[in-house]
């Protein structure tokens, strides 16, 4: 696999300042510690495994950590089950799990070395994430929670059938967050956009929040197989 660029060495204080600077909400000390562990592991693994592309430290922090943390104001603090599809370098799922301790995250990654990276970060940061070595498709793979409060997908285009299968697992009030660019993904009839978060770096970069349409909510999906 192609190696990625080296990441700059930063002190704990500089990392904490950088993370705080791109977060829309204050970050606790524990969150900053976990994010620092993640950055150190990203720095180490990216030398041999292309987890992120080239860029200055500022660009890496803003583009990857900042775009993940941008979802924080939209997360219901009663949610407990997060599924991050195609986690890769841990964006956004691992970052959000670090920032919202109540979330029990399932990080789904089919590429073996990236899955190993996620396991390494979770272990070193003592973060209670489950790392699932699987590809998410319809039907959904074994190991996903039967009820999900939040599904996150960044830098990955999912087929309509897969989005519908995930929607069937949403809890009442649950959401699917998609990090999108200019192209708006095709959706199943059961999902509608209920919020949009614009990201730094251009108007085309944003997060869409999707919920179940009222006319096709849990009652309508109850008789369908996941």
C-alpha positions as CSV (number, residue, x, y, z in Angstrom):
1,X,0.0,0.0,0.0
2,X,1.2,3.5,-0.9
3,X,2.9,5.4,2.0
4,X,1.5,8.7,3.1
5,X,3.4,11.9,3.9
6,X,5.1,12.4,7.3
7,X,3.1,14.5,9.9
8,X,4.9,17.2,11.8
9,X,5.8,16.6,15.5
10,X,3.7,18.8,17.9
11,X,3.9,19.1,21.6
12,X,0.9,18.1,23.7
13,X,0.2,21.8,24.4
14,X,0.3,22.7,20.7
15,X,-2.0,19.8,19.8
16,X,-4.5,20.7,22.5
17,X,-4.5,24.3,21.2
18,X,-5.0,23.1,17.6
19,X,-7.8,20.7,18.4
20,X,-9.6,23.4,20.5
21,X,-9.2,25.9,17.7
22,X,-11.2,23.8,15.2
23,X,-13.9,22.5,17.6
24,X,-17.3,24.3,17.7
25,X,-17.7,23.3,21.3
26,X,-15.2,23.2,24.3
27,X,-13.3,19.9,24.5
28,X,-12.6,18.2,27.8
29,X,-9.1,17.2,29.0
30,X,-9.8,13.5,28.5
31,X,-10.9,14.2,24.9
32,X,-7.8,16.2,24.2
33,X,-5.7,13.4,25.6
34,X,-7.4,10.8,23.3
35,X,-7.1,13.0,20.2
36,X,-3.4,13.5,21.0
37,X,-2.9,9.7,21.1
38,X,-4.7,9.4,17.8
39,X,-2.5,12.1,16.2
40,X,0.7,10.4,17.5
41,X,-0.5,7.0,16.1
42,X,-1.5,8.7,12.8
43,X,1.9,10.2,12.6
44,X,3.6,6.9,13.1
45,X,1.4,4.7,10.9
46,X,1.1,7.2,8.0
47,X,4.7,6.7,7.2
48,X,3.9,3.3,5.8
49,X,0.1,3.4,5.4
50,X,-1.6,6.2,3.5
51,X,-4.3,7.2,6.0
52,X,-4.4,10.8,5.0
53,X,-3.0,12.8,2.1
54,X,-0.4,15.6,2.1
55,X,-0.9,18.9,3.8
56,X,0.4,21.3,6.4
57,X,-0.3,20.6,10.0
58,X,-2.9,23.3,10.0
59,X,-4.6,21.8,6.9
60,X,-4.6,18.3,8.4
61,X,-6.1,19.5,11.7
62,X,-8.7,21.6,10.0
63,X,-9.6,19.2,7.2
64,X,-9.7,16.0,9.2
65,X,-10.2,16.7,12.9
66,X,-12.1,19.9,12.3
67,X,-14.6,18.3,9.9
68,X,-15.2,15.5,12.3
69,X,-15.7,17.8,15.3
70,X,-18.0,20.0,13.3
71,X,-20.8,17.5,13.9
72,X,-20.7,17.8,17.7
73,X,-23.4,20.5,18.1
74,X,-25.8,18.2,16.2
75,X,-25.3,15.1,18.4
76,X,-28.0,14.3,20.9
77,X,-26.4,13.6,24.2
78,X,-28.9,10.8,24.9
79,X,-27.5,8.8,22.0
80,X,-25.4,5.8,22.9
81,X,-24.8,3.8,19.7
82,X,-22.6,5.1,16.9
83,X,-21.7,3.2,13.8
84,X,-19.0,4.8,11.6
85,X,-18.9,3.3,8.1
86,X,-15.5,3.1,6.4
87,X,-13.6,4.5,9.3
88,X,-10.2,4.5,7.6
89,X,-8.0,6.8,9.7
90,X,-10.6,7.3,12.4
91,X,-12.4,10.3,10.8
92,X,-15.1,11.0,11.9
93,X,-16.0,8.0,14.1
94,X,-13.1,7.7,16.4
95,X,-12.8,11.5,16.9
96,X,-16.5,11.7,17.8
97,X,-16.2,8.8,20.2
98,X,-13.3,10.6,21.9
99,X,-15.4,13.8,22.2
100,X,-18.7,12.2,23.3
101,X,-17.8,9.6,25.9
102,X,-21.4,8.3,26.1
103,X,-21.2,7.0,22.6
104,X,-20.3,3.4,22.2
105,X,-18.7,3.4,18.8
106,X,-18.5,0.6,16.2
107,X,-15.9,1.5,13.7
108,X,-16.3,-0.5,10.5
109,X,-13.3,-0.8,8.2
110,X,-12.8,-3.6,5.6
111,X,-9.2,-2.8,4.8
112,X,-7.1,-5.0,7.1
113,X,-4.2,-2.6,7.9
114,X,-6.5,0.3,8.5
115,X,-8.6,-1.8,10.8
116,X,-5.4,-2.8,12.7
117,X,-4.6,0.9,13.0
118,X,-8.0,1.7,14.5
119,X,-7.6,-1.2,17.0
120,X,-4.1,0.2,18.0
121,X,-5.5,3.7,18.6
122,X,-8.5,2.4,20.6
123,X,-6.2,0.3,22.8
124,X,-3.5,2.9,23.4
125,X,-6.2,5.6,24.2
126,X,-8.3,3.2,26.4
127,X,-11.2,4.1,24.2
128,X,-14.1,1.6,24.3
129,X,-14.6,1.4,20.6
130,X,-15.4,-1.8,18.8
131,X,-13.4,-2.2,15.5
132,X,-15.3,-4.3,13.0
133,X,-13.4,-5.8,10.1
134,X,-16.3,-5.8,7.6
135,X,-17.7,-4.2,4.5
136,X,-21.1,-2.5,5.0
137,X,-23.5,-3.5,2.3
138,X,-27.1,-4.7,2.0
139,X,-27.8,-7.0,3.7
140,X,-25.8,-5.6,6.6
141,X,-22.9,-7.6,8.0
142,X,-23.1,-9.4,11.3
143,X,-21.8,-7.5,14.3
144,X,-23.6,-4.2,13.9
145,X,-25.9,-3.1,16.7
146,X,-29.6,-3.9,16.2
147,X,-30.5,-0.3,17.1
148,X,-28.3,2.6,16.1
149,X,-28.6,6.2,17.2
150,X,-26.1,7.7,14.8
151,X,-24.6,6.5,11.6
152,X,-21.6,8.5,10.2
153,X,-20.1,8.2,6.7
154,X,-17.3,10.4,5.4
155,X,-15.5,10.2,2.0
156,X,-17.5,7.1,1.0
157,X,-20.5,6.8,-1.3
158,X,-23.0,4.2,-0.2
159,X,-25.6,2.6,-2.4
160,X,-29.2,3.5,-1.8
161,X,-29.9,-0.1,-0.7
162,X,-27.2,0.1,2.0
163,X,-28.5,3.5,3.3
164,X,-32.0,2.0,3.5
165,X,-30.7,-1.0,5.4
166,X,-28.9,1.3,7.9
167,X,-32.1,3.4,8.2
168,X,-34.0,0.4,9.3
169,X,-31.7,0.1,12.3
170,X,-32.1,3.8,13.4
171,X,-33.6,4.4,16.8
172,X,-36.5,6.8,17.2
173,X,-34.9,10.2,16.7
174,X,-31.8,8.7,15.3
175,X,-29.8,10.3,12.5
176,X,-27.5,9.5,9.6
177,X,-24.7,12.1,9.1
178,X,-23.1,12.1,5.6
179,X,-20.0,14.3,4.9
180,X,-20.7,15.4,1.3
181,X,-19.2,17.6,-1.4
182,X,-20.9,19.0,-4.5
183,X,-22.6,15.8,-5.4
184,X,-25.6,15.0,-3.2
185,X,-26.0,11.3,-2.7
186,X,-29.1,9.4,-3.9
187,X,-31.4,8.5,-1.0
188,X,-34.0,5.9,-0.2
189,X,-37.5,7.2,0.2
190,X,-37.4,6.6,3.9
191,X,-34.8,9.3,4.5
192,X,-35.0,13.1,4.3
193,X,-32.5,15.9,5.0
194,X,-33.2,17.7,8.3
195,X,-30.0,19.8,8.7
196,X,-26.9,21.0,6.9
197,X,-23.6,22.0,8.4
198,X,-21.2,24.0,6.2
199,X,-17.6,23.1,6.6
200,X,-14.4,25.2,6.2
201,X,-12.8,25.1,2.8
202,X,-15.6,26.0,0.5
203,X,-19.4,26.0,0.3
204,X,-19.5,22.6,-1.4
205,X,-18.1,20.9,1.7
206,X,-20.8,20.1,4.3
207,X,-22.5,17.6,6.6
208,X,-26.0,16.5,5.8
209,X,-28.1,15.1,8.7
210,X,-30.8,12.7,7.6
211,X,-33.8,11.4,9.6
212,X,-36.6,9.0,8.8
213,X,-39.5,10.6,6.9
214,X,-42.6,10.7,9.2
215,X,-44.7,8.9,6.6
216,X,-42.1,6.2,6.3
217,X,-40.9,6.0,9.9
218,X,-40.5,3.0,12.2
219,X,-44.0,1.8,11.8
220,X,-43.6,1.6,8.0
221,X,-40.2,-0.2,8.3
222,X,-41.2,-2.5,11.1
223,X,-42.2,-5.4,8.8
224,X,-39.1,-5.2,6.6
225,X,-36.1,-7.4,7.1
226,X,-32.8,-5.6,7.9
